[in-house]
Amino acid sequence: MALNWPEATQRRLRAFAETRDWVRYHDPRSLLLALVGEVGELAELYQWQTDEPPDQARVQDEIADVLIYALRFAEVAGVDVAAAVAEKIDRNEQRFPALPLEEGQ
C-alpha cells in the first residue's frame, strides 16, 4: 500500500530526528510547545500588517515549520493525520450543511 502524504512526510521527519539523536526530545509536550512557538512566528508576520503583505518566502517557511511540528506531534501522540482530518471534515459537513445555491450561481 502506498503511503499518503502525511505518513510519508512523518517517516522522513522521524528519520531526520533519529539520525540527529533528537527523538529523545520529541515528547508530546515539547513538540506542542514548539508548534505553538512556530504558530506565533507565523502570526507575527501578520500582526501589524499594513497594506504591504509579508514576504512570501517567510510565510512559506513558517507554514512549513507549523506543519512539521504538527506532523511530529501527531505521530508521537498516535494520531493518524489523514484519518483524523477526513473524519473531522465529515463531522463538519454534518454540523454545517452547505447552503443552497441561488439561481445564477
Backbone bond lengths (Angstrom), bond angles and torsions (degrees), N, CA, C in turn:
res aa  C-N    CA-C-N  psi(-1)  N-CA   C-N-CA  omega(-1)  CA-C   N-CA-C  phi
1 M - - - 1.457 - - 1.527 109.41 -
2 A 1.304 116.38 132.77 1.459 120.96 179.84 1.525 109.73 -73.11
3 L 1.312 114.90 143.10 1.461 119.75 177.36 1.516 109.82 -75.11
4 N 1.325 116.05 144.78 1.453 118.96 173.15 1.528 108.68 -82.75
5 W 1.317 115.70 170.94 1.459 119.65 -175.66 1.529 113.30 -55.75
6 P 1.341 119.44 -48.81 1.468 116.77 -179.28 1.528 112.74 -60.77
7 E 1.321 117.60 -42.77 1.469 120.06 -178.51 1.519 111.49 -64.73
8 A 1.322 117.36 -44.16 1.463 120.78 179.71 1.522 110.58 -62.78
9 T 1.324 116.28 -41.11 1.463 120.34 179.44 1.520 110.58 -68.55
10 Q 1.329 117.44 -39.95 1.463 120.32 177.52 1.524 111.24 -61.98
11 R 1.306 117.63 -40.46 1.481 119.93 177.09 1.519 110.73 -61.62
12 R 1.320 116.07 -43.66 1.465 119.54 179.53 1.528 111.13 -64.13
13 L 1.335 116.79 -42.00 1.462 120.56 178.49 1.527 111.61 -65.76
14 R 1.344 116.98 -40.06 1.465 120.45 177.67 1.525 110.10 -62.51
15 A 1.319 117.13 -45.11 1.468 120.59 178.89 1.524 110.59 -61.50
16 F 1.316 117.31 -40.81 1.464 122.01 177.50 1.528 110.03 -58.51
17 A 1.328 116.22 -47.46 1.469 120.95 -179.44 1.531 111.20 -67.44
18 E 1.321 117.24 -41.34 1.467 120.78 -178.49 1.523 112.07 -63.66
19 T 1.325 117.65 -41.62 1.465 120.07 -177.92 1.522 112.86 -71.90
20 R 1.311 117.25 -9.39 1.464 122.04 177.26 1.527 112.03 -112.44
21 D 1.333 116.42 4.36 1.465 123.54 -178.25 1.528 111.39 58.29
22 W 1.331 116.11 39.78 1.454 121.18 179.66 1.520 112.26 -98.47
23 V 1.324 118.56 -10.42 1.464 121.20 -176.32 1.523 110.70 -56.99
24 R 1.319 117.34 -34.63 1.473 120.03 -179.17 1.528 112.31 -63.12
25 Y 1.325 117.16 -19.22 1.463 121.07 177.81 1.529 112.37 -94.48
26 H 1.320 116.54 -5.60 1.454 120.68 -174.06 1.527 112.32 -95.45
27 D 1.310 116.40 57.55 1.463 121.18 172.80 1.529 107.16 -86.38
28 P 1.331 117.82 161.28 1.470 119.32 -176.24 1.529 114.18 -54.78
29 R 1.305 117.74 -43.58 1.467 120.24 -178.17 1.527 111.36 -61.75
30 S 1.326 117.13 -48.33 1.462 120.72 -178.66 1.526 111.52 -63.50
31 L 1.330 116.26 -41.89 1.465 119.64 179.18 1.519 111.26 -66.43
32 L 1.318 117.28 -39.39 1.457 120.50 178.90 1.527 111.23 -64.81
33 L 1.318 116.95 -43.01 1.466 119.75 178.37 1.526 111.33 -64.71
34 A 1.324 116.81 -38.29 1.466 120.27 176.64 1.531 110.17 -65.07
35 L 1.330 116.65 -40.02 1.468 121.16 177.92 1.524 110.61 -61.20
36 V 1.325 116.78 -45.87 1.459 120.83 178.94 1.538 110.07 -60.49
37 G 1.310 116.71 -40.78 1.464 120.52 178.06 1.517 111.85 -61.42
38 E 1.323 116.28 -41.89 1.467 119.86 -179.95 1.524 111.43 -69.37
39 V 1.330 117.77 -36.51 1.470 120.21 174.83 1.527 109.06 -62.08
40 G 1.328 116.51 -39.20 1.462 120.48 177.17 1.518 112.13 -62.13
41 E 1.329 116.41 -39.87 1.470 119.65 178.69 1.527 110.89 -66.11
42 L 1.327 116.81 -37.04 1.466 120.18 176.25 1.529 109.83 -66.73
43 A 1.319 116.96 -45.08 1.468 121.19 179.87 1.527 111.14 -61.30
44 E 1.326 116.34 -36.50 1.460 120.71 -179.38 1.531 111.68 -59.06
45 L 1.320 116.97 -32.24 1.467 120.16 179.96 1.528 111.57 -65.00
46 Y 1.326 117.00 -24.39 1.460 122.01 -177.31 1.525 113.08 -110.30
47 Q 1.329 117.35 -6.75 1.463 121.63 -170.57 1.521 113.27 -53.73
48 W 1.281 117.66 -52.96 1.469 120.84 -177.20 1.526 109.27 -116.94
49 Q 1.327 114.82 40.43 1.459 120.96 -175.00 1.526 111.36 -61.41
50 T 1.299 113.97 135.99 1.463 120.75 174.32 1.532 106.46 -100.92
51 D 1.294 116.88 -152.63 1.464 120.48 178.15 1.527 111.03 -71.84
52 E 1.315 116.53 -17.01 1.470 121.85 -178.89 1.533 109.28 -86.21
53 P 1.326 117.86 119.77 1.468 118.95 178.78 1.528 110.81 -69.46
54 P 1.332 117.19 155.71 1.464 119.19 178.33 1.525 110.93 -66.65
55 D 1.306 114.65 159.84 1.465 121.39 178.03 1.525 109.76 -57.60
56 Q 1.316 116.42 122.94 1.460 121.54 -175.41 1.531 112.24 -61.59
57 A 1.308 118.27 -34.94 1.474 120.99 179.10 1.527 110.40 -65.01
58 R 1.322 117.37 -38.56 1.472 120.35 177.59 1.516 111.21 -68.12
59 V 1.333 116.52 -41.03 1.459 120.32 177.29 1.526 109.38 -60.33
60 Q 1.311 116.18 -46.16 1.467 120.89 179.46 1.522 111.54 -59.30
61 D 1.321 117.49 -45.53 1.469 121.29 179.21 1.524 111.64 -61.63
62 E 1.334 117.07 -42.96 1.464 119.62 -177.88 1.526 111.43 -70.20
63 I 1.331 117.44 -38.10 1.463 119.46 175.69 1.522 109.97 -63.17
64 A 1.318 116.69 -41.01 1.472 119.98 177.23 1.520 110.48 -60.66
65 D 1.331 117.78 -44.00 1.468 120.72 178.64 1.523 111.45 -61.06
66 V 1.337 116.59 -42.85 1.467 120.81 179.10 1.529 109.64 -60.46
67 L 1.318 116.91 -47.57 1.467 120.25 -179.15 1.521 111.90 -65.43
68 I 1.320 117.34 -39.42 1.467 120.83 179.06 1.528 110.09 -59.24
69 Y 1.325 116.96 -50.20 1.463 119.18 -179.08 1.527 112.02 -68.45
70 A 1.339 117.58 -35.46 1.468 119.71 177.72 1.527 110.53 -64.58
71 L 1.322 117.09 -41.44 1.459 120.26 179.36 1.525 111.87 -68.03
72 R 1.323 117.54 -41.16 1.469 120.17 177.63 1.526 110.10 -64.50
73 F 1.347 116.49 -43.73 1.456 120.28 178.45 1.526 110.29 -59.40
74 A 1.324 117.10 -47.24 1.462 121.21 -179.03 1.521 110.97 -59.34
75 E 1.306 117.14 -42.83 1.467 119.75 -179.92 1.521 111.08 -63.56
76 V 1.326 116.66 -47.85 1.465 120.78 -179.23 1.531 110.82 -64.54
77 A 1.327 116.50 -33.74 1.466 121.36 179.97 1.537 112.16 -82.60
78 G 1.330 117.20 -4.33 1.457 121.05 177.70 1.520 114.33 76.70
79 V 1.325 116.49 30.42 1.462 121.08 -179.89 1.523 109.55 -100.48
80 D 1.328 116.19 127.98 1.464 122.53 172.88 1.525 106.14 -81.08
81 V 1.320 116.45 104.10 1.462 121.33 -172.57 1.527 111.74 -61.48
82 A 1.306 117.85 -47.31 1.469 120.30 -177.97 1.527 110.58 -59.95
83 A 1.323 117.16 -44.90 1.469 120.92 179.95 1.523 110.69 -67.81
84 A 1.328 117.30 -42.14 1.464 120.82 -178.63 1.529 111.09 -62.46
85 V 1.323 116.84 -42.79 1.465 120.40 -179.79 1.532 110.24 -67.02
86 A 1.325 116.82 -45.06 1.471 120.09 179.58 1.526 110.79 -60.49
87 E 1.332 116.78 -43.84 1.466 120.60 179.81 1.525 111.34 -65.25
88 K 1.324 117.01 -38.83 1.466 120.59 179.70 1.528 110.63 -66.40
89 I 1.328 117.49 -41.82 1.463 120.33 177.63 1.524 109.70 -62.69
90 D 1.342 117.03 -42.47 1.472 120.62 177.54 1.527 110.94 -57.79
91 R 1.340 116.84 -46.52 1.467 120.52 179.58 1.529 111.07 -63.40
92 N 1.341 116.69 -41.08 1.462 120.32 179.71 1.524 111.64 -65.57
93 E 1.335 116.67 -35.79 1.466 119.33 177.39 1.526 111.02 -64.33
94 Q 1.326 116.89 -33.48 1.460 120.88 176.99 1.535 111.16 -74.72
95 R 1.318 116.84 -41.28 1.471 121.09 -178.76 1.519 112.63 -70.85
96 F 1.327 115.67 -34.82 1.469 121.17 -174.26 1.539 109.33 -126.65
97 P 1.319 117.42 79.04 1.465 119.37 -178.51 1.520 111.76 -60.39
98 A 1.317 115.90 150.04 1.464 121.53 178.59 1.527 109.34 -63.73
99 L 1.299 114.88 144.45 1.458 120.44 176.75 1.521 108.89 -76.79
100 P 1.310 117.15 143.94 1.465 118.41 177.49 1.530 109.75 -65.50
101 L 1.321 115.21 139.70 1.469 119.57 179.08 1.519 109.91 -74.93
102 E 1.299 114.52 138.97 1.458 119.17 176.02 1.526 108.41 -82.93
103 E 1.316 115.99 155.10 1.457 119.13 178.54 1.512 110.71 -58.41
104 G 1.326 115.49 140.30 1.453 120.64 179.65 1.515 113.96 90.87
105 Q 1.332 117.47 -1.27 1.474 119.30 179.43 1.487 110.67 -98.17
